[in-house]
Amino acid sequence: MSASVLFSRGRVIDPRNQIDGVRDVLVRDGKVAAVSEAPLQIPDAEVVDARGHWVLPGFIDLHVHLREPGEEGKETILTGCRAAVAGGFTAVVAMPNTKVVNDSALVTELVLARARAARLCHVYPAGAITKGLKGEELAEMGELLSAGCVCVTDDGRPVMSASLMRRALQYSTRFDVPVMVHEEDLTLSGKGAMTEGPTATRLGLAPIPSSAEIVMVARDLVLLEESGGRLHIAHLSCEGSVRLVREAKKRGLRVTAEATPHHFTLDDTAVGPYDTHSKMNPPLRLRRDVEALREALVDGTIDAIATDHAPHGVLDKQVEFEKGLNGVVGLETALGLTLALVHEGLLSPRQAVALLTDGPARAFGLPGGHLAAGAPADVTLVDPEVEWAVDAERFFSKSRNTPFNGRLLKGRVTQTWVGGRLVFADGQIKESR
């Protein structure tokens, strides 16, 4: 690794610093050293010719399931990090719902040790809100945060007890960290398999009403207003939920929200004919919900695009729809699906980049997300014009569960740099030991 790397004459898009134009970016000793409108001449620097490419802050994903410890057959921290850097992500937040739940410092330290051994991207563990994700007793939040967790969440399960959620928010104020919530009223979702609507009726599948999400969003916003703290709503999916978050932000509540590419791209008709690769939780919603999410991406109601990368094995999906496990992999398709909104004219390039970089960094208070001097030298290069077809068999993830196999996308990551070190280029992982 060269101590200095010069990204020459690329289109630098750095929303936080309001940069969008041809620049040179110099990184030195793992940090951004300079961003210059004029060409730089640095004799000792490795030069990366970035002409025709976008030079971006490394992407940050707030919502990733790495499956380790416990389900290494689906994904490991190493393979998940490979998928991340192939998708341009230089940092991911690892969910705690592993088979040994991350509700203790011991598991947090294991995740961090495996991430250091992988030497690919930054991995920030998320700790559990409740012990064992059972929703009965708060986990030791202070211990988890001291060990390195950046938020707490029972993702995959809602905290059904309003009293317990209220205490979690109150306790989190001591640490000023987000409480990340999976919003689902289990008494309403029950044994449902897909969203309530004409498609569910036609397929004869048990429905999940939108109210299962909306009422929990409403409840937690009330608790947030009363108790303080920071609330982050995972995988927002409903028009009604969007409306509540928009209103809460106008009132000054400290709430952030994320949306997934599958929820702002697909609607419930993708389930037919019984495609388990389109089975997820929250489920794919109606077209009006998709349009509401897209509007919220434009107006800032949604702060971040997150993948909810959820690897599953073949046998987890090759079953009857009702028995299929929820979730899709998303790290390697997120950019292309996001740029589809740019090509449609819905988002500007700067807005799209912000949702993958500055937005998530600000939501969780993470390093990076921008390219100002002194920032981590986490850089993603993108060819915005290249067209490619999704081929799940070529994923770096261990799993192949995607509803986008075969879809044509435009715009792809060509290089990913973490701390000034090249970790992905020319379709290959650049691992060093």
N, C-alpha and C positions, 0 to 999 in steps of 0.2 A: 504494500500500500504506500502510495506517495503521500508525504506529509501535506502536500498542497495539490488541490485539484481545481482546474479552471473550466467551468461550463461556459462555452463560448458561443455567443450570438444566438441563443435560443429565445423564444418568447417566454419571458418570466411572468408568471401570474401569481401574485402574492397578495391576496385580498386584505389581510390585516394591515399591510403597509401601503395599500392602494397603488400597487405596481402592476401594470399590464403593458408590456412592451419588450422590445428586443434589448437584452442586457447581457452582461457578463457576470457570472457569479463565481466568486473565489471562496473556496473552503480551505481551512488550514487547521491541522491538529484536531479534527473532529468538530469544528465549529465553523459557522459562516463568518468569513472575514470581511467580505465586501460585495456589494451589488453595484455595478457600474454601468451607466448608459454608454460611456465611451469604451472601446475595446481596451482590454488590459493586456500588458506584456509582463508575464511572470516567468522568468527563465527556469526556475526549478519546479514549476507546476506540471502535473499531468494534464493535458488538454483534452477535453471532451467536446467534440464538434457537435453542437446542439442545434445547428441550423435546421429549420423545418420542424423542430420539436418544441413542445411546451416544457419549460423547466419549472417544476412545482414543489412546494413543500411536501414532504412525505405524508401520505394519507394516514389517518388515524381512525381505527374502527373501535367503537365503544362497546361492541356486542359480538363476541366470538366464543364459540364452544370448542375447546381444544381436546376435550374428552379424557385427558390425562390428569390425575390418575384414575384408573379403573376400566376404561373402555378403549385401550390402545389399539384394538382391532379396527376401530372406526377412524381414529385420528390420534396423533401424538403431538406433543408440543413442537417437536422437530418438524413433522410433516405439515402441521398447521402453520408454522412460521414460513415454511417453503411456499405454501399457497399464498400466504399474506404478501411476501415480497414479490411474488410473481404478479400479484394484483396491484402492486404499487404501495402497499401498506407498510409503513415503517414502524407502526406501533399498534398493538391490539390490546383490548381489555378482555381477560379470560374469565368467563362465567364460573361460578362456584358449584354448579350442579353436576359435579363429577361423581363417580361412584363412591369415592371417599370425599364427602362434601367438604368444601373449603370453608369450614367454620372454626378453624384453629390456626394458630401461627405455624404449626408444624406443616400443614398442607400448603400454606402460603409460601413457606420457605422452600418446599419441594418444587413448586411451580417455578419460582424464581431461579432455583438452581438448574432446572432443566432448560429454562430459557437462556441462561448464561452459557450453558453447554452447546446449545444450538447455534449461537453467535450469528443470528440472522436479523431479527427485529426486536424492538422493545416489547416485552410482555408485562402488562400491568394486571396483577390479580384483582379480582373482585371477591370480597368476602360475603358470606351469607348473612342475611338479616336475622334469621332464626336458626337455632341449633338443629342440624340435620335437615334443614328446609321443611321442618314439620309445622311451622307456624304456631308453635306453642310457647316458646321461651326465646328471648333475645340471645343471640350469640354475643361473645365478648368483643364488642365493636372496637374498643380501645386496643386490645391485643392484636386484632386483625390489621388495623391501620398502622400500628407500630411495626408490624412485620412486613408491611409493604403494600397492603391493599389500598386501592384508590377510590373505592366506593363499596357500598353494601347492597346486596340484592338477593332475593329468592327466585331469580329469574327461572322461568319454567313453571313456577307455582305462584299464585297470588298469596298475599298475607290477608287471609279472610277476616281476621280479628281487627276491627277498627281500633280497639284499645291498644293492641300490640303495635299497630302501625303508628299510632299517635305517639307512643313511647319511643319508637325507633326514630321518628323525626325529632322529637325533643332531645334525645340523647345525641343525635348526630350534630346538633348545633354546637356542641362542645368542640367538635373537630372540623366543622365547616366542610363536610364532604357530602356528595349527593347520595340520597337514598333512591336507588333505581327500582322501578316497580313494573311487574308484569300484571297488567290490569285485566282481571277476569273474575267475575262472580260465578263461582262453581255451582251455585244453586240455579243459575240461569243457563249456563253452558251445558251442565249435566253430562250426558253421554253423546253430545252432538259431535258430528264429524265434519261439517262444513257450514258456511254462513247461511242463515235463513234467507230464502228467496226462491224464485222460480226454478233455478237450476237444482237446488236441493230437492224441491218437490218432484221435478221430472226424474231425477236419479233415485228417488226414494231413500235419501240419506237423512239421518237425524239432524235437525237444524240447530245452529247456534245463533241466537239473536244478537244484534249489535249492542243491545242494552247490557249484555254481559260485560262488555268493556266500558261502555259509557258511564254506567252507574258507579263503577269503581274509580274511574277518573274523577268523577264529581266528588265522591267521598274523600279521596286523597287530597284534592285541592282544598276542600273545606278543612281537613286536618292540617294541611300545610299552612293555611292562613291563620289558624288558631295557635299552632305550636311553633311555627318558624321552621328553619332548616332549608334544605335544598332538595327538591324532588325532580327526578329524571324519569320520564315515562318512556319505557321501551316500546319498540315496534308499534307505534300509533297506527291505527288502521281504519277508524270510523269517522265519518263526517261529523257526528255529534261530539266525538272526543276532540277533534280539531277545533270545533267551535268553543268548547270549554277551555282549552289551553290558550287559545287566542284571547279570550276574555280575561283569563287569569293573568296573563302577561300584561295586559293593559292596566290591570289593577296593581301591578308591581310585584306580584308574587314571584318567588325565586323557583321557577319551574322551567325545565328544558325538556325537549322531546326529540325523538329520533324516528325516522321512517326507513323501511327497508326497500331495496330495489324491487323485490318481488311484489310488495304491496302497492308501489306506485306504478308498476308496469302491468300486472295481471289483475283480472277480476275473476269472479267465481266461475265463469264459464270455462276457465282453463282446467277445472276439475274433470270435466267430461272428456272422454268416457272413463270415469273412475281412475284418473291418473293420480297415483299416490305420491308422485313427485311434486304434485301441487297441493299436498296435504300439509298444513302447517298450523301453528297456533301463535297468534290469532290467525283465523282462516282468511283466505282470499275473500275480499268483500265485493259488494256491488259496484257497478261502474261509477255511481255518484260518489262513492267513498274514495275511489281512485282519483277522481277529479278533485275532490276536496284535499287529498294529500298533496297533489301537484300544486294546487293553489297555495297551500301552506308552506311548501318548499320555496315558492316564489316570494311570499310576503314575510318570511322570517319566523312564522309561527313554529316551524320545525327547524331545529338548530343543526341537526347532523343527519347524514346518511350513514346508517350502520347495517351490516350485512345479516346479523343473527345467523352467522355461519354455523350450521348444525349438521355435522356429518353423520350418516347412517350407513350401515351395511346393506348389501343387496337384499338379504332375506328380511330386513326390517321393512322394506318397501314392496317386495313381491308377495303381497298378501291381499286379502279383501280390504277395501278402502277403509272400513271402520277400524280394522286392526292395524293398519299401517302407522308407523311412528311419525310424529310431526317433525317437519324441518327440512331445509334445503341448504346445500353448500352455496356460498356466495362470494368468497374473497376474490376469486379469479374472474368474475363476471361483473362486479360492482361498477367498475369504471365505465365499461361499455354501455351498461344499462343507464347509468347516470348521464353519459354524453348523448344518449338518445333523446333526452329532454332538451339538450342544447341544439341538436340537429332539427328538432321539431320547432325550435324558436321559443320554447317555454322558459328556459333558463339561459342566462348569458354564461359564457365560459367562466367569468369571475364568480358568479353565483354558484355554479356547479363545483368549482374548486373549493370555495369557502365551506360548502357542506361536507366536504371530505377532509378538510384540514383545520382551518381556523375555528369553525363551529364546534367540532368535537373537542378540540384542545381547550377552548374556553369553557365548555359545558362541564368538563371534569377537572379543569385547572392543570392540564398536562403540559409538559415541555413540548416545544415544537409547534407545528401548524403554521409556521411563517419562516421567512428567510432574512430577517433583519440580522445585522452584525451581532454576533454572540449567540445566535440561535443554534441548536444542534444541527449538524450538517446531514440532515435527513432530507434527501432530495429524490424526487421521482420524475423521470423523463417520459413523455408521452408523445407518440406519433398520432396526431388527431385525425389524420386522413386515412390511415390504413384500415381496410375492411377485412374482417375475419369471421369465421364460423365457429361457434362454440363446439368443442369436441371434448366431452366429459372424460373420454378415455385418456386424454392427455393432461388432465388436471394433476397438479402437484399434491393436492389433497389426497388422502387415502380413499376418500369416498366419492361417489359419482351421482349422488341424488340431487339432480337439478332439473327444473322444468324448462330450462333454456337450451338443452342440447340441440344443436343444429341451427340455432338462431343466428342470423347475420348481425354483426355489430360493427360499429365504426369508431375507431380510436382504441389504442392499445398501449400498454406500458412497454417501453423498450429497455429502460434501465431503472434500477432502484439502488440507492446509496443510503447506508445507515452509518451515522457517525463518520462520514467521509470515506467509508469503505464500500466498494462495489459488491453487492450481494446478489444481484440478478441482472443479466444482460443477454441479449440474443436468444431469449427463450430458455436460458439455462440458469440454474442456481449456482452462485459462486461461493461455495462453502470453503472455509479455511479452518484448519485445526492447529 
